């Protein structure tokens, strides 16, 4: 393909039909967008959720990032609840969740820590609530919840531009099999993950990242089926030195796979290898990562079949429909969460939810409403991994539980802005906090 960077074409002007109007329009049906749409609808707003794939859940389902990071603090107290915890509980009713019973949250007993550590739910010597969920069950449970809430969902629709007027976002233009259409709303919530809407609308954003961490690494996850996971986990627990030596041999041969347990004894999850040097905003980079990830799955399968107990008859169950990205654009908001402030106190008067500290040396963070609000642009909120934060703070705040928290807050705030006929930046914080608590969110740090 020849380079066309210096060329342009003129696209004819055209009238774009309006598909519909809503009180609240949520762009993106991942964890943040799902929670935002449900929260807004439950708060009484006529809500539309626009999603480019054919399912809800985003990376937590289509990306196979179905290991949900910590929802408890370092003492085992639940700090993330609301719509996210409701989802997990409903998946648990389908026997589709792997995680410790609540009586063990915060336990430091070595045997309990060892058992749950190899099941990704014990960290730094503490048993945590960091469950792993069946992504297919999470999809259908999510469908049930949005239908029950009365959300109008449109799948297979890709938002391509913001509709703006005099510094205010009025909705988006989207592409689908029906062509180019517009959806208009009193408040639009950008839950695209990449900040596609606010970038199109002209809001300021940041893109710097920490290259020494997984912050900007990209990969496509996959699962192996027909695995004897109990045999593998017993080997890992009882022969840790032999297991670690085996993984070192694998890495030396270019096989950098880390096994994640799942709710099922026959399925193993892999969210590795993670590739650096690629941008989540360049299609050539995303394409190359898709090729590299699936080749890693193929080579890893052959190596694991030969060398790893429990994987002798494994096969590739599936590869993710969505590529796993961790960072691209971050909003420049009214408030920017910084690691220095988090380390010192982590307090914000406009708290809309909590995030456990990345280590026990950090307090639980009070997530500020201001990190969802653009510094100037009206009619728009941003929730999820495109929040306003510095790179070190962004790393833990981009996780699924925090996206649920921010999405729920954005949905309630949008509904309040419509009901009170005020800009989103002027929503009464005490009313927002009261309604979030009524919806089951946790805003108060444990004493």
TIMI-654477 format. One record per residue (C-alpha): chain; residue number from 1; x, y, z; residue in one letter. Coordinates in nm, 2 decimals. Layout:
<rs>
R cadena num east north up residuo
R A NUM X Y Z A $
...
</rs>
This chain:
<rs>
R cadena num east north up residuo
R A 1 0.00 0.00 0.00 X $
R A 2 0.14 0.34 -0.10 X $
R A 3 0.16 0.62 0.15 X $
R A 4 -0.13 0.87 0.11 X $
R A 5 -0.04 1.11 0.40 X $
R A 6 0.00 1.41 0.17 X $
R A 7 -0.32 1.36 -0.02 X $
R A 8 -0.67 1.48 0.07 X $
R A 9 -1.01 1.45 -0.10 X $
R A 10 -1.32 1.66 -0.07 X $
R A 11 -1.62 1.49 0.08 X $
R A 12 -1.95 1.64 -0.04 X $
R A 13 -2.16 1.82 0.22 X $
R A 14 -2.48 1.64 0.31 X $
R A 15 -2.78 1.66 0.54 X $
R A 16 -2.76 1.40 0.82 X $
R A 17 -3.09 1.25 0.92 X $
R A 18 -3.16 1.26 1.30 X $
R A 19 -3.22 0.91 1.43 X $
R A 20 -3.38 1.03 1.75 X $
R A 21 -3.36 1.25 2.07 X $
R A 22 -3.29 1.15 2.43 X $
R A 23 -3.24 1.31 2.77 X $
R A 24 -2.91 1.12 2.81 X $
R A 25 -2.70 0.96 2.54 X $
R A 26 -2.42 0.72 2.64 X $
R A 27 -2.16 0.64 2.39 X $
R A 28 -1.99 0.30 2.46 X $
R A 29 -2.14 0.00 2.63 X $
R A 30 -1.84 -0.11 2.83 X $
R A 31 -1.83 -0.12 3.21 X $
R A 32 -1.85 0.26 3.24 X $
R A 33 -2.11 0.31 2.97 X $
R A 34 -2.33 0.02 3.09 X $
R A 35 -2.33 0.16 3.44 X $
R A 36 -2.40 0.51 3.32 X $
R A 37 -2.70 0.41 3.11 X $
R A 38 -2.85 0.20 3.38 X $
R A 39 -2.80 0.47 3.64 X $
R A 40 -2.94 0.74 3.43 X $
R A 41 -3.25 0.54 3.33 X $
R A 42 -3.31 0.43 3.70 X $
R A 43 -3.29 0.80 3.79 X $
R A 44 -3.57 0.87 3.55 X $
R A 45 -3.40 0.99 3.23 X $
R A 46 -3.49 0.88 2.88 X $
R A 47 -3.16 0.71 2.80 X $
R A 48 -3.00 0.58 2.48 X $
R A 49 -2.69 0.36 2.48 X $
R A 50 -2.49 0.34 2.16 X $
R A 51 -2.24 0.05 2.12 X $
R A 52 -2.03 -0.04 1.82 X $
R A 53 -2.02 -0.42 1.90 X $
R A 54 -2.31 -0.66 1.94 X $
R A 55 -2.29 -0.70 2.31 X $
R A 56 -2.25 -0.51 2.64 X $
R A 57 -1.96 -0.52 2.88 X $
R A 58 -1.68 -0.39 2.65 X $
R A 59 -1.34 -0.53 2.75 X $
R A 60 -1.49 -0.72 3.05 X $
R A 61 -1.68 -0.94 2.81 X $
R A 62 -1.57 -0.90 2.45 X $
R A 63 -1.21 -0.83 2.55 X $
R A 64 -1.21 -1.14 2.79 X $
R A 65 -1.08 -0.91 3.07 X $
R A 66 -1.32 -1.10 3.29 X $
R A 67 -1.09 -1.10 3.59 X $
R A 68 -1.23 -0.80 3.79 X $
R A 69 -0.96 -0.62 3.99 X $
R A 70 -1.00 -0.55 4.36 X $
R A 71 -1.33 -0.42 4.49 X $
R A 72 -1.22 -0.44 4.86 X $
R A 73 -0.96 -0.24 5.05 X $
R A 74 -0.65 -0.39 5.22 X $
R A 75 -0.86 -0.47 5.53 X $
R A 76 -1.12 -0.66 5.32 X $
R A 77 -1.39 -0.40 5.34 X $
R A 78 -1.60 -0.36 5.03 X $
R A 79 -1.54 -0.01 4.87 X $
R A 80 -1.69 -0.07 4.52 X $
R A 81 -2.06 -0.17 4.52 X $
R A 82 -2.36 -0.02 4.33 X $
R A 83 -2.43 -0.14 3.98 X $
R A 84 -2.10 -0.32 3.95 X $
R A 85 -2.15 -0.54 4.26 X $
R A 86 -2.51 -0.60 4.15 X $
R A 87 -2.37 -0.75 3.82 X $
R A 88 -2.13 -0.98 4.00 X $
R A 89 -2.40 -1.10 4.24 X $
R A 90 -2.64 -1.18 3.95 X $
R A 91 -2.36 -1.37 3.77 X $
R A 92 -2.30 -1.55 4.09 X $
R A 93 -2.66 -1.67 4.09 X $
R A 94 -2.57 -1.84 3.76 X $
R A 95 -2.27 -2.01 3.93 X $
R A 96 -2.04 -1.81 3.69 X $
R A 97 -1.81 -1.63 3.94 X $
R A 98 -1.48 -1.75 4.09 X $
R A 99 -1.38 -1.56 4.41 X $
R A 100 -1.34 -1.60 4.79 X $
R A 101 -1.65 -1.59 5.02 X $
R A 102 -1.69 -1.26 5.20 X $
R A 103 -1.59 -1.41 5.53 X $
R A 104 -1.23 -1.44 5.39 X $
R A 105 -1.20 -1.09 5.25 X $
R A 106 -0.91 -0.93 5.42 X $
R A 107 -0.77 -1.26 5.56 X $
R A 108 -0.39 -1.29 5.59 X $
R A 109 -0.38 -1.66 5.68 X $
R A 110 -0.10 -1.80 5.47 X $
R A 111 -0.30 -2.10 5.35 X $
R A 112 -0.60 -1.89 5.24 X $
R A 113 -0.36 -1.64 5.07 X $
R A 114 -0.18 -1.91 4.89 X $
R A 115 -0.50 -2.08 4.77 X $
R A 116 -0.66 -1.75 4.64 X $
R A 117 -0.34 -1.60 4.51 X $
R A 118 -0.32 -1.86 4.23 X $
R A 119 -0.68 -1.78 4.16 X $
R A 120 -0.60 -1.40 4.12 X $
R A 121 -0.79 -1.30 4.44 X $
R A 122 -0.51 -1.25 4.69 X $
R A 123 -0.25 -0.98 4.66 X $
R A 124 0.03 -0.86 4.88 X $
R A 125 -0.05 -1.12 5.14 X $
R A 126 -0.42 -1.03 5.17 X $
R A 127 -0.73 -1.21 5.04 X $
R A 128 -0.93 -0.97 4.83 X $
R A 129 -1.26 -0.96 4.65 X $
R A 130 -1.12 -0.97 4.29 X $
R A 131 -1.36 -1.21 4.12 X $
R A 132 -1.33 -1.37 3.78 X $
R A 133 -1.66 -1.39 3.58 X $
R A 134 -1.78 -1.59 3.28 X $
R A 135 -1.79 -1.33 3.01 X $
R A 136 -2.08 -1.49 2.83 X $
R A 137 -2.30 -1.49 3.14 X $
R A 138 -2.19 -1.13 3.21 X $
R A 139 -2.32 -1.04 2.86 X $
R A 140 -2.67 -1.18 2.92 X $
R A 141 -2.70 -1.05 3.27 X $
R A 142 -2.60 -0.71 3.14 X $
R A 143 -2.88 -0.75 2.87 X $
R A 144 -3.13 -0.83 3.15 X $
R A 145 -3.03 -0.52 3.35 X $
R A 146 -3.05 -0.27 3.07 X $
R A 147 -3.39 -0.41 2.96 X $
R A 148 -3.52 -0.39 3.31 X $
R A 149 -3.40 -0.03 3.35 X $
R A 150 -3.57 0.07 3.03 X $
R A 151 -3.25 0.18 2.84 X $
R A 152 -3.28 0.21 2.47 X $
R A 153 -2.98 0.01 2.33 X $
R A 154 -2.84 0.04 1.98 X $
R A 155 -2.58 -0.22 1.89 X $
R A 156 -2.35 -0.21 1.58 X $
R A 157 -2.34 0.17 1.58 X $
R A 158 -2.00 0.35 1.57 X $
R A 159 -2.00 0.71 1.69 X $
R A 160 -1.78 0.91 1.45 X $
R A 161 -1.82 1.27 1.54 X $
R A 162 -1.96 1.50 1.81 X $
R A 163 -2.24 1.73 1.72 X $
R A 164 -2.15 2.07 1.87 X $
R A 165 -2.30 2.41 1.88 X $
R A 166 -2.16 2.72 2.05 X $
R A 167 -1.93 2.52 2.28 X $
R A 168 -2.19 2.26 2.38 X $
R A 169 -2.22 1.90 2.28 X $
R A 170 -2.57 1.82 2.14 X $
R A 171 -2.51 1.45 2.06 X $
R A 172 -2.32 1.25 1.81 X $
R A 173 -2.32 1.14 1.45 X $
R A 174 -2.29 0.76 1.41 X $
R A 175 -2.24 0.51 1.13 X $
R A 176 -2.42 0.19 1.09 X $
R A 177 -2.58 -0.04 0.83 X $
R A 178 -2.85 0.23 0.79 X $
R A 179 -2.58 0.49 0.69 X $
R A 180 -2.49 0.81 0.87 X $
R A 181 -2.73 0.93 1.13 X $
R A 182 -2.74 1.17 1.43 X $
R A 183 -2.85 1.11 1.78 X $
R A 184 -2.92 1.42 1.99 X $
R A 185 -2.94 1.45 2.36 X $
R A 186 -2.95 1.70 2.65 X $
R A 187 -2.64 1.54 2.79 X $
R A 188 -2.39 1.31 2.62 X $
R A 189 -2.16 1.08 2.82 X $
R A 190 -1.84 0.97 2.65 X $
R A 191 -1.77 0.62 2.76 X $
R A 192 -1.58 0.52 2.45 X $
R A 193 -1.27 0.45 2.65 X $
R A 194 -1.05 0.64 2.40 X $
R A 195 -1.23 0.98 2.45 X $
R A 196 -1.35 0.97 2.09 X $
R A 197 -1.64 1.20 2.15 X $
R A 198 -1.47 1.47 2.36 X $
R A 199 -1.17 1.47 2.12 X $
R A 200 -1.40 1.52 1.83 X $
R A 201 -1.58 1.80 2.02 X $
R A 202 -1.25 1.99 2.07 X $
R A 203 -1.20 1.92 2.44 X $
R A 204 -0.84 1.93 2.56 X $
R A 205 -0.69 1.59 2.65 X $
R A 206 -0.36 1.43 2.75 X $
R A 207 -0.18 1.12 2.61 X $
R A 208 0.14 1.09 2.81 X $
R A 209 0.20 0.75 2.98 X $
R A 210 0.44 0.55 3.19 X $
R A 211 0.64 0.33 2.95 X $
R A 212 0.79 0.13 3.24 X $
R A 213 0.46 -0.03 3.33 X $
R A 214 0.17 -0.20 3.15 X $
R A 215 0.00 0.14 3.13 X $
R A 216 0.00 0.16 2.75 X $
R A 217 0.05 -0.20 2.65 X $
R A 218 -0.19 -0.36 2.41 X $
R A 219 -0.30 -0.73 2.36 X $
R A 220 -0.58 -0.96 2.25 X $
R A 221 -0.67 -1.20 2.53 X $
R A 222 -0.77 -1.57 2.47 X $
R A 223 -0.88 -1.88 2.65 X $
R A 224 -0.78 -2.25 2.64 X $
R A 225 -1.04 -2.51 2.68 X $
R A 226 -1.02 -2.88 2.77 X $
R A 227 -0.78 -2.80 3.05 X $
R A 228 -0.75 -2.99 3.38 X $
R A 229 -0.72 -2.67 3.58 X $
R A 230 -0.74 -2.85 3.91 X $
R A 231 -0.43 -3.05 3.82 X $
R A 232 -0.25 -2.74 3.71 X $
R A 233 -0.34 -2.54 4.02 X $
R A 234 -0.24 -2.82 4.25 X $
R A 235 0.10 -2.83 4.07 X $
R A 236 0.14 -2.46 4.10 X $
R A 237 0.04 -2.46 4.47 X $
R A 238 0.24 -2.76 4.59 X $
R A 239 0.55 -2.73 4.36 X $
R A 240 0.60 -2.35 4.33 X $
R A 241 0.97 -2.38 4.25 X $
R A 242 0.92 -2.63 3.98 X $
R A 243 0.63 -2.42 3.84 X $
R A 244 0.83 -2.10 3.84 X $
R A 245 1.13 -2.27 3.67 X $
R A 246 0.89 -2.40 3.40 X $
R A 247 0.76 -2.05 3.34 X $
R A 248 1.12 -1.92 3.32 X $
R A 249 1.19 -2.18 3.06 X $
R A 250 0.89 -2.08 2.87 X $
R A 251 0.99 -1.71 2.88 X $
R A 252 1.34 -1.80 2.76 X $
R A 253 1.17 -1.96 2.46 X $
R A 254 0.95 -1.66 2.39 X $
R A 255 0.64 -1.80 2.56 X $
R A 256 0.52 -1.53 2.80 X $
R A 257 0.18 -1.66 2.91 X $
R A 258 0.03 -1.62 3.26 X $
R A 259 -0.25 -1.85 3.35 X $
R A 260 -0.56 -1.71 3.51 X $
R A 261 -0.81 -1.94 3.67 X $
R A 262 -1.18 -1.91 3.57 X $
R A 263 -1.51 -2.02 3.72 X $
R A 264 -1.47 -2.35 3.53 X $
R A 265 -1.23 -2.63 3.59 X $
R A 266 -1.18 -2.69 3.22 X $
R A 267 -1.10 -2.33 3.10 X $
R A 268 -0.78 -2.12 3.14 X $
R A 269 -0.77 -1.75 3.07 X $
R A 270 -0.47 -1.56 2.92 X $
R A 271 -0.44 -1.18 2.92 X $
R A 272 -0.07 -1.20 2.81 X $
R A 273 0.16 -1.13 2.64 X $
R A 274 0.12 -0.76 2.65 X $
R A 275 0.29 -0.56 2.37 X $
R A 276 0.45 -0.23 2.41 X $
R A 277 0.53 0.04 2.15 X $
R A 278 0.18 0.03 1.99 X $
R A 279 -0.08 0.30 2.00 X $
R A 280 -0.45 0.23 2.07 X $
R A 281 -0.53 0.51 1.82 X $
R A 282 -0.35 0.38 1.51 X $
R A 283 -0.52 0.11 1.31 X $
R A 284 -0.19 -0.03 1.17 X $
R A 285 -0.07 -0.08 1.53 X $
R A 286 -0.40 -0.24 1.64 X $
R A 287 -0.39 -0.48 1.34 X $
R A 288 -0.03 -0.59 1.42 X $
R A 289 -0.12 -0.66 1.78 X $
R A 290 -0.41 -0.88 1.67 X $
R A 291 -0.17 -1.09 1.45 X $
R A 292 0.09 -1.11 1.72 X $
R A 293 -0.16 -1.20 2.00 X $
R A 294 -0.31 -1.49 1.80 X $
R A 295 0.03 -1.62 1.70 X $
R A 296 0.13 -1.61 2.07 X $
R A 297 -0.18 -1.81 2.15 X $
R A 298 -0.09 -2.07 1.89 X $
R A 299 0.27 -2.10 2.00 X $
R A 300 0.18 -2.10 2.36 X $
R A 301 -0.07 -2.38 2.31 X $
R A 302 0.19 -2.60 2.16 X $
R A 303 0.44 -2.53 2.44 X $
R A 304 0.18 -2.57 2.72 X $
R A 305 0.06 -2.90 2.57 X $
R A 306 0.41 -3.04 2.58 X $
R A 307 0.54 -2.91 2.91 X $
R A 308 0.26 -2.79 3.16 X $
R A 309 0.06 -3.03 3.37 X $
R A 310 -0.31 -3.01 3.30 X $
R A 311 -0.27 -2.87 2.95 X $
R A 312 -0.18 -3.19 2.76 X $
R A 313 -0.51 -3.20 2.57 X $
R A 314 -0.59 -2.83 2.57 X $
R A 315 -0.72 -2.64 2.27 X $
R A 316 -0.79 -2.27 2.19 X $
R A 317 -1.14 -2.21 2.31 X $
R A 318 -1.16 -1.85 2.17 X $
R A 319 -0.98 -1.53 2.12 X $
R A 320 -1.13 -1.20 2.22 X $
R A 321 -1.36 -1.00 1.99 X $
R A 322 -1.21 -0.68 2.12 X $
R A 323 -0.85 -0.58 2.15 X $
R A 324 -0.73 -0.50 2.50 X $
R A 325 -0.62 -0.14 2.53 X $
R A 326 -0.53 0.04 2.86 X $
R A 327 -0.46 0.40 2.77 X $
R A 328 -0.50 0.64 2.48 X $
R A 329 -0.66 0.98 2.57 X $
R A 330 -0.73 1.13 2.91 X $
R A 331 -0.97 1.42 2.95 X $
R A 332 -0.84 1.75 3.08 X $
R A 333 -1.11 1.80 3.34 X $
R A 334 -1.22 2.04 3.61 X $
R A 335 -1.02 1.82 3.86 X $
R A 336 -0.72 1.61 3.78 X $
R A 337 -0.65 1.31 4.01 X $
R A 338 -0.28 1.30 4.09 X $
R A 339 -0.07 1.04 4.26 X $
R A 340 0.07 1.30 4.50 X $
R A 341 -0.27 1.40 4.63 X $
R A 342 -0.38 1.04 4.65 X $
R A 343 -0.08 0.94 4.86 X $
R A 344 -0.13 1.24 5.10 X $
R A 345 -0.50 1.21 5.16 X $
R A 346 -0.71 1.10 4.86 X $
R A 347 -0.99 1.32 4.98 X $
R A 348 -1.22 1.52 4.75 X $
R A 349 -1.54 1.70 4.86 X $
R A 350 -1.72 1.61 4.54 X $
R A 351 -1.66 1.23 4.59 X $
R A 352 -1.87 1.01 4.37 X $
R A 353 -1.72 0.67 4.46 X $
R A 354 -1.41 0.49 4.59 X $
R A 355 -1.10 0.32 4.46 X $
R A 356 -0.88 0.10 4.68 X $
R A 357 -0.52 0.22 4.72 X $
R A 358 -0.27 0.05 4.48 X $
R A 359 -0.08 -0.06 4.79 X $
R A 360 -0.16 -0.06 5.16 X $
R A 361 0.05 0.26 5.20 X $
R A 362 -0.21 0.45 5.00 X $
R A 363 -0.55 0.55 5.14 X $
R A 364 -0.87 0.46 4.96 X $
R A 365 -0.92 0.73 4.70 X $
R A 366 -1.24 0.94 4.69 X $
R A 367 -1.30 0.97 4.32 X $
R A 368 -1.40 1.34 4.24 X $
R A 369 -1.69 1.43 4.02 X $
R A 370 -1.46 1.70 3.86 X $
R A 371 -1.25 1.43 3.69 X $
R A 372 -1.55 1.35 3.47 X $
R A 373 -1.63 1.71 3.37 X $
R A 374 -1.45 1.89 3.09 X $
R A 375 -1.28 2.21 3.19 X $
R A 376 -1.49 2.42 2.94 X $
R A 377 -1.71 2.21 2.71 X $
R A 378 -2.08 2.19 2.81 X $
R A 379 -2.33 1.91 2.77 X $
R A 380 -2.07 1.64 2.81 X $
R A 381 -1.93 1.41 3.07 X $
R A 382 -1.65 1.15 3.03 X $
R A 383 -1.65 0.83 3.24 X $
R A 384 -1.42 0.53 3.24 X $
R A 385 -1.06 0.51 3.15 X $
R A 386 -1.07 0.84 2.97 X $
R A 387 -1.11 1.03 3.30 X $
R A 388 -0.89 1.33 3.40 X $
R A 389 -0.59 1.19 3.59 X $
R A 390 -0.21 1.17 3.58 X $
R A 391 -0.05 0.85 3.44 X $
R A 392 0.03 0.68 3.78 X $
R A 393 -0.33 0.75 3.91 X $
R A 394 -0.48 0.64 3.58 X $
R A 395 -0.33 0.29 3.60 X $
R A 396 -0.55 0.17 3.89 X $
R A 397 -0.85 0.40 3.80 X $
R A 398 -0.88 0.24 3.45 X $
R A 399 -0.98 -0.09 3.60 X $
R A 400 -1.33 -0.24 3.56 X $
R A 401 -1.46 -0.17 3.91 X $
R A 402 -1.36 0.20 3.89 X $
R A 403 -1.52 0.23 3.55 X $
R A 404 -1.85 0.10 3.70 X $
R A 405 -1.81 0.36 3.98 X $
R A 406 -1.75 0.65 3.74 X $
R A 407 -2.01 0.54 3.49 X $
R A 408 -2.28 0.52 3.76 X $
R A 409 -2.19 0.86 3.89 X $
R A 410 -2.20 1.01 3.54 X $
R A 411 -2.54 0.86 3.46 X $
R A 412 -2.69 1.00 3.78 X $
R A 413 -2.53 1.34 3.72 X $
R A 414 -2.66 1.35 3.37 X $
R A 415 -3.01 1.27 3.48 X $
R A 416 -3.00 1.53 3.75 X $
R A 417 -2.87 1.79 3.50 X $
R A 418 -3.17 1.73 3.28 X $
R A 419 -3.42 1.73 3.56 X $
R A 420 -3.28 2.05 3.71 X $
R A 421 -3.22 2.22 3.38 X $
R A 422 -2.86 2.30 3.48 X $
R A 423 -2.52 2.24 3.32 X $
R A 424 -2.35 1.91 3.42 X $
R A 425 -2.08 2.12 3.60 X $
R A 426 -2.35 2.28 3.81 X $
R A 427 -2.52 1.96 3.93 X $
R A 428 -2.57 1.99 4.31 X $
R A 429 -2.31 1.76 4.46 X $
R A 430 -2.51 1.68 4.77 X $
R A 431 -2.80 1.56 4.55 X $
R A 432 -2.57 1.36 4.33 X $
R A 433 -2.42 1.19 4.63 X $
R A 434 -2.76 1.12 4.79 X $
R A 435 -2.89 0.96 4.47 X $
R A 436 -2.58 0.75 4.43 X $
R A 437 -2.61 0.62 4.78 X $
R A 438 -2.98 0.54 4.71 X $
R A 439 -2.86 0.34 4.41 X $
R A 440 -2.63 0.14 4.64 X $
R A 441 -2.30 0.31 4.57 X $
R A 442 -2.04 0.34 4.84 X $
R A 443 -1.90 0.70 4.89 X $
R A 444 -1.78 0.69 5.25 X $
R A 445 -1.44 0.55 5.32 X $
R A 446 -1.44 0.29 5.59 X $
R A 447 -1.34 0.44 5.93 X $
</rs>
